[in-house]
Amino acid sequence: MIEVYMLRLDERKAAALYPVMLNYVSESKREAVRRYRRPIDAYRSLTGEILARLAISKRWQLSNDELSFYKNEFGKPLLHNPSIGCHFNVSHSGDWVVCAFGDCPVGIDIERMKPQDLSIAERFFTSDEYKMLMSLAGSRQLTYFYQLWTLKESYIKAVGKGMSIPLDSFSFLIKEDGEVAASLEEGASAAYFMQTFADDDHAMALCAFHQMVPIFKELDYEELESLLSTLH
């Protein structure tokens, strides 16, 4: 089962909870978030790890002290407890922080759909994807760009090899009904995708290596603070 925790950022509330959340992460994470020049970026990064800690401790009945994270050679965060079969992934952009977790490799990406020079698509997308994108009109074009981008990011994050997998080595077609058709690189494991939106301004995609009907849970800051008290 794949679950997704979602939190809409509120800078004032995040600032108030920031010193509390710092108590639940490692010293290296505290040092990392303090290095951010903009407070909002520190809040995003810290909240992402807190969501992961809450999700993993609840789902796998682990104490917070048992959770230790590291990054693989491609930068994917992983848990130092491989025997429990726990997989998770975090993303944040604009107003949202999201964390997907489950019992198979999973990748999630969320992007604020800000204006974009779509010529970048010719560089990173396949020719079929680019042709489809260019055939669209008006705001649909920008939306489709971010739909494709989040799908691609969710896949390379699930695989865990980052940009070592060229974005134009696999492709997607999003059908009128929202169904995602994927054509992955040769030799790739079967993967399943969902493309959706957190709100009108944020596209989001999810990738997992087994079929899924993900459960989405949106938290507010009151719930987040209450859940923190369950970490021990």
RACOR-V700252 format. One record per pair of residues at least 24 apart in sequence whose ideal C-beta (glycine too) atoms are under 10 Angstrom apart, sorted by the first residue. I is the first residue (numbers start at 1). GAP is how many residues later the second one is. If there is no record, write none. Layout:
i:I gap:GAP
i:I gap:GAP
//
This chain:
i:1 gap:58
i:1 gap:100
i:1 gap:101
i:1 gap:102
i:1 gap:103
i:1 gap:207
i:1 gap:209
i:1 gap:211
i:1 gap:212
i:1 gap:213
i:1 gap:214
i:2 gap:85
i:2 gap:98
i:2 gap:99
i:2 gap:100
i:2 gap:101
i:2 gap:102
i:2 gap:104
i:2 gap:106
i:2 gap:190
i:2 gap:192
i:2 gap:204
i:2 gap:205
i:2 gap:206
i:2 gap:208
i:2 gap:209
i:2 gap:210
i:2 gap:211
i:2 gap:212
i:2 gap:213
i:2 gap:214
i:3 gap:52
i:3 gap:55
i:3 gap:56
i:3 gap:85
i:3 gap:96
i:3 gap:97
i:3 gap:98
i:3 gap:99
i:3 gap:103
i:3 gap:209
i:3 gap:211
i:3 gap:212
i:3 gap:213
i:3 gap:214
i:4 gap:47
i:4 gap:51
i:4 gap:85
i:4 gap:94
i:4 gap:95
i:4 gap:96
i:4 gap:97
i:4 gap:98
i:4 gap:102
i:4 gap:104
i:4 gap:106
i:4 gap:190
i:4 gap:192
i:4 gap:194
i:4 gap:200
i:4 gap:202
i:4 gap:210
i:4 gap:211
i:4 gap:212
i:4 gap:213
i:4 gap:214
i:5 gap:43
i:5 gap:45
i:5 gap:46
i:5 gap:47
i:5 gap:49
i:5 gap:50
i:5 gap:53
i:5 gap:83
i:5 gap:85
i:5 gap:92
i:5 gap:93
i:5 gap:94
i:5 gap:95
i:5 gap:96
i:5 gap:210
i:5 gap:211
i:5 gap:212
i:5 gap:213
i:5 gap:214
i:5 gap:218
i:5 gap:219
i:5 gap:222
i:6 gap:45
i:6 gap:90
i:6 gap:91
i:6 gap:92
i:6 gap:93
i:6 gap:94
i:6 gap:102
i:6 gap:104
i:6 gap:192
i:6 gap:198
i:6 gap:210
i:6 gap:211
i:6 gap:212
i:6 gap:213
i:7 gap:37
i:7 gap:40
i:7 gap:41
i:7 gap:43
i:7 gap:44
i:7 gap:85
i:7 gap:88
i:7 gap:89
i:7 gap:90
i:7 gap:91
i:7 gap:92
i:7 gap:210
i:7 gap:211
i:7 gap:212
i:7 gap:213
i:7 gap:214
i:7 gap:216
i:7 gap:217
i:8 gap:86
i:8 gap:87
i:8 gap:88
i:8 gap:89
i:8 gap:190
i:8 gap:191
i:8 gap:194
i:8 gap:210
i:8 gap:211
i:8 gap:212
i:8 gap:213
i:9 gap:31
i:9 gap:34
i:9 gap:35
i:9 gap:38
i:9 gap:83
i:9 gap:84
i:9 gap:85
i:9 gap:86
i:9 gap:87
i:9 gap:88
i:9 gap:212
i:10 gap:33
i:10 gap:85
i:10 gap:210
i:10 gap:211
i:11 gap:28
i:11 gap:29
i:11 gap:32
i:11 gap:84
i:12 gap:209
i:13 gap:30
i:13 gap:207
i:13 gap:208
i:13 gap:209
i:13 gap:211
i:13 gap:212
i:14 gap:25
i:14 gap:26
i:14 gap:28
i:14 gap:29
i:14 gap:30
i:14 gap:32
i:14 gap:33
i:14 gap:83
i:14 gap:207
i:14 gap:210
i:15 gap:24
i:15 gap:25
i:15 gap:27
i:15 gap:28
i:16 gap:205
i:16 gap:209
i:17 gap:26
i:17 gap:29
i:17 gap:30
i:17 gap:33
i:17 gap:204
i:17 gap:207
i:17 gap:208
i:17 gap:211
i:18 gap:24
i:18 gap:25
i:18 gap:28
i:18 gap:29
i:20 gap:30
i:20 gap:204
i:20 gap:205
i:20 gap:208
i:20 gap:209
i:21 gap:25
i:21 gap:26
i:21 gap:28
i:21 gap:29
i:21 gap:32
i:21 gap:203
i:21 gap:204
i:21 gap:207
i:22 gap:24
i:22 gap:28
i:23 gap:41
i:23 gap:205
i:23 gap:208
i:24 gap:25
i:24 gap:26
i:24 gap:29
i:24 gap:30
i:24 gap:33
i:24 gap:40
i:24 gap:41
i:24 gap:43
i:24 gap:204
i:24 gap:207
i:24 gap:208
i:25 gap:24
i:25 gap:25
i:25 gap:28
i:25 gap:39
i:25 gap:42
i:25 gap:44
i:26 gap:41
i:26 gap:42
i:26 gap:43
i:28 gap:41
i:28 gap:42
i:29 gap:40
i:40 gap:52
i:41 gap:51
i:43 gap:49
i:43 gap:54
i:44 gap:46
i:44 gap:47
i:44 gap:48
i:44 gap:49
i:44 gap:50
i:44 gap:51
i:44 gap:52
i:44 gap:53
i:45 gap:45
i:45 gap:47
i:45 gap:52
i:46 gap:51
i:47 gap:43
i:47 gap:45
i:47 gap:49
i:47 gap:50
i:47 gap:51
i:47 gap:52
i:47 gap:172
i:47 gap:174
i:47 gap:177
i:48 gap:29
i:48 gap:41
i:48 gap:42
i:48 gap:43
i:48 gap:44
i:48 gap:49
i:48 gap:50
i:48 gap:51
i:49 gap:28
i:49 gap:41
i:49 gap:48
i:49 gap:50
i:50 gap:40
i:50 gap:47
i:50 gap:49
i:50 gap:174
i:50 gap:177
i:50 gap:178
i:50 gap:181
i:51 gap:37
i:51 gap:39
i:51 gap:41
i:51 gap:46
i:51 gap:47
i:51 gap:48
i:51 gap:49
i:51 gap:50
i:51 gap:168
i:51 gap:173
i:51 gap:176
i:52 gap:25
i:52 gap:27
i:52 gap:34
i:52 gap:36
i:52 gap:37
i:52 gap:38
i:52 gap:47
i:52 gap:48
i:52 gap:49
i:53 gap:26
i:53 gap:35
i:53 gap:46
i:53 gap:174
i:53 gap:175
i:53 gap:178
i:54 gap:45
i:54 gap:47
i:54 gap:165
i:54 gap:169
i:54 gap:170
i:54 gap:173
i:54 gap:174
i:54 gap:176
i:54 gap:177
i:55 gap:31
i:55 gap:33
i:55 gap:35
i:55 gap:44
i:55 gap:45
i:55 gap:46
i:55 gap:47
i:55 gap:162
i:55 gap:172
i:56 gap:25
i:56 gap:28
i:56 gap:30
i:56 gap:31
i:56 gap:32
i:56 gap:43
i:56 gap:45
i:57 gap:170
i:57 gap:173
i:57 gap:174
i:57 gap:175
i:58 gap:43
i:58 gap:169
i:58 gap:172
i:58 gap:173
i:59 gap:25
i:59 gap:27
i:59 gap:29
i:59 gap:42
i:59 gap:43
i:59 gap:44
i:60 gap:24
i:60 gap:25
i:60 gap:26
i:60 gap:41
i:60 gap:43
i:62 gap:24
i:63 gap:168
i:63 gap:169
i:64 gap:164
i:64 gap:166
i:64 gap:167
i:64 gap:168
i:65 gap:166
i:65 gap:167
i:67 gap:164
i:71 gap:89
i:72 gap:88
i:72 gap:89
i:72 gap:90
i:73 gap:87
i:73 gap:88
i:73 gap:89
i:73 gap:91
i:74 gap:82
i:74 gap:83
i:74 gap:85
i:74 gap:86
i:74 gap:87
i:74 gap:88
i:74 gap:89
i:74 gap:90
i:74 gap:91
i:75 gap:82
i:75 gap:85
i:75 gap:86
i:75 gap:87
i:75 gap:88
i:76 gap:29
i:76 gap:31
i:76 gap:80
i:76 gap:81
i:76 gap:82
i:76 gap:83
i:76 gap:84
i:76 gap:85
i:76 gap:86
i:77 gap:80
i:77 gap:83
i:78 gap:82
i:87 gap:71
i:87 gap:73
i:87 gap:121
i:87 gap:122
i:89 gap:65
i:89 gap:68
i:89 gap:69
i:89 gap:71
i:89 gap:117
i:89 gap:118
i:89 gap:119
i:90 gap:67
i:91 gap:59
i:91 gap:62
i:91 gap:63
i:91 gap:66
i:91 gap:113
i:91 gap:114
i:91 gap:115
i:93 gap:57
i:93 gap:105
i:93 gap:108
i:93 gap:109
i:93 gap:110
i:93 gap:111
i:94 gap:104
i:94 gap:105
i:94 gap:107
i:94 gap:108
i:95 gap:103
i:95 gap:104
i:95 gap:106
i:95 gap:107
i:96 gap:102
i:96 gap:103
i:96 gap:105
i:96 gap:106
i:96 gap:108
i:96 gap:122
i:97 gap:122
i:98 gap:100
i:98 gap:104
i:98 gap:106
i:98 gap:108
i:98 gap:118
i:98 gap:120
i:99 gap:118
i:100 gap:54
i:100 gap:57
i:100 gap:58
i:100 gap:104
i:100 gap:106
i:100 gap:107
i:100 gap:108
i:100 gap:112
i:100 gap:114
i:100 gap:116
i:102 gap:104
i:102 gap:106
i:102 gap:107
i:102 gap:108
i:102 gap:110
i:102 gap:112
i:102 gap:113
i:103 gap:105
i:103 gap:107
i:104 gap:54
i:104 gap:87
i:104 gap:88
i:104 gap:104
i:104 gap:105
i:104 gap:106
i:104 gap:108
i:105 gap:52
i:105 gap:53
i:105 gap:54
i:105 gap:55
i:105 gap:84
i:105 gap:86
i:105 gap:102
i:105 gap:103
i:105 gap:104
i:105 gap:105
i:106 gap:48
i:106 gap:51
i:106 gap:52
i:106 gap:100
i:106 gap:101
i:106 gap:102
i:106 gap:103
i:106 gap:104
i:106 gap:106
i:106 gap:108
i:107 gap:43
i:107 gap:44
i:107 gap:45
i:107 gap:46
i:107 gap:47
i:107 gap:48
i:107 gap:49
i:107 gap:50
i:107 gap:51
i:107 gap:52
i:107 gap:53
i:107 gap:84
i:107 gap:86
i:107 gap:98
i:107 gap:99
i:107 gap:100
i:107 gap:101
i:107 gap:102
i:108 gap:42
i:108 gap:45
i:108 gap:46
i:108 gap:49
i:108 gap:50
i:108 gap:86
i:108 gap:96
i:108 gap:97
i:108 gap:98
i:108 gap:99
i:108 gap:100
i:108 gap:106
i:109 gap:37
i:109 gap:40
i:109 gap:41
i:109 gap:42
i:109 gap:43
i:109 gap:44
i:109 gap:45
i:109 gap:46
i:109 gap:47
i:109 gap:48
i:109 gap:49
i:109 gap:86
i:109 gap:94
i:109 gap:95
i:109 gap:96
i:109 gap:97
i:109 gap:98
i:110 gap:36
i:110 gap:40
i:110 gap:43
i:110 gap:44
i:110 gap:86
i:110 gap:87
i:110 gap:88
i:110 gap:92
i:110 gap:93
i:110 gap:94
i:110 gap:95
i:110 gap:96
i:111 gap:34
i:111 gap:35
i:111 gap:36
i:111 gap:38
i:111 gap:39
i:111 gap:42
i:111 gap:87
i:111 gap:90
i:111 gap:91
i:111 gap:92
i:111 gap:93
i:111 gap:94
i:112 gap:34
i:112 gap:86
i:112 gap:87
i:112 gap:89
i:112 gap:90
i:112 gap:91
i:113 gap:26
i:113 gap:29
i:113 gap:30
i:113 gap:32
i:113 gap:33
i:113 gap:34
i:113 gap:36
i:113 gap:37
i:113 gap:84
i:113 gap:86
i:113 gap:87
i:113 gap:88
i:113 gap:89
i:113 gap:90
i:114 gap:28
i:114 gap:32
i:114 gap:87
i:115 gap:27
i:116 gap:25
i:116 gap:26
i:116 gap:29
i:116 gap:30
i:116 gap:33
i:118 gap:24
i:118 gap:26
i:118 gap:27
i:120 gap:25
i:120 gap:29
i:121 gap:24
i:121 gap:27
i:121 gap:28
i:121 gap:46
i:121 gap:47
i:122 gap:46
i:123 gap:44
i:123 gap:45
i:124 gap:24
i:124 gap:25
i:124 gap:28
i:124 gap:39
i:124 gap:42
i:124 gap:43
i:124 gap:44
i:125 gap:24
i:125 gap:27
i:125 gap:42
i:125 gap:43
i:125 gap:46
i:125 gap:47
i:126 gap:40
i:126 gap:41
i:126 gap:42
i:126 gap:43
i:126 gap:44
i:126 gap:45
i:126 gap:46
i:126 gap:57
i:127 gap:41
i:127 gap:44
i:128 gap:43
i:128 gap:44
i:128 gap:45
i:128 gap:55
i:129 gap:38
i:129 gap:39
i:129 gap:41
i:129 gap:42
i:129 gap:43
i:129 gap:44
i:129 gap:45
i:129 gap:54
i:130 gap:38
i:130 gap:41
i:132 gap:39
i:132 gap:40
i:132 gap:41
i:132 gap:42
i:142 gap:61
i:143 gap:31
i:143 gap:54
i:143 gap:57
i:143 gap:60
i:144 gap:30
i:144 gap:59
i:145 gap:58
i:146 gap:49
i:146 gap:51
i:146 gap:55
i:146 gap:56
i:146 gap:57
i:146 gap:58
i:146 gap:59
i:147 gap:25
i:147 gap:27
i:147 gap:31
i:147 gap:33
i:147 gap:48
i:147 gap:49
i:147 gap:50
i:147 gap:56
i:147 gap:57
i:147 gap:58
i:148 gap:24
i:148 gap:25
i:148 gap:26
i:148 gap:32
i:148 gap:47
i:148 gap:55
i:148 gap:57
i:149 gap:54
i:149 gap:56
i:150 gap:43
i:150 gap:45
i:150 gap:46
i:150 gap:47
i:150 gap:52
i:150 gap:53
i:150 gap:54
i:150 gap:55
i:150 gap:56
i:150 gap:57
i:151 gap:29
i:151 gap:31
i:151 gap:42
i:151 gap:43
i:151 gap:44
i:151 gap:52
i:151 gap:53
i:151 gap:54
i:151 gap:55
i:151 gap:56
i:152 gap:53
i:152 gap:55
i:153 gap:52
i:153 gap:54
i:154 gap:37
i:154 gap:39
i:154 gap:40
i:154 gap:41
i:154 gap:50
i:154 gap:51
i:154 gap:52
i:154 gap:53
i:154 gap:54
i:155 gap:27
i:155 gap:29
i:155 gap:30
i:155 gap:33
i:155 gap:36
i:155 gap:38
i:155 gap:50
i:155 gap:52
i:156 gap:51
i:157 gap:48
i:157 gap:50
i:158 gap:31
i:158 gap:33
i:158 gap:34
i:158 gap:35
i:158 gap:48
i:158 gap:49
i:158 gap:50
i:158 gap:51
i:159 gap:25
i:159 gap:26
i:159 gap:29
i:159 gap:30
i:159 gap:32
i:159 gap:48
i:159 gap:50
i:172 gap:33
i:174 gap:31
i:180 gap:25
i:180 gap:27
i:182 gap:25
//
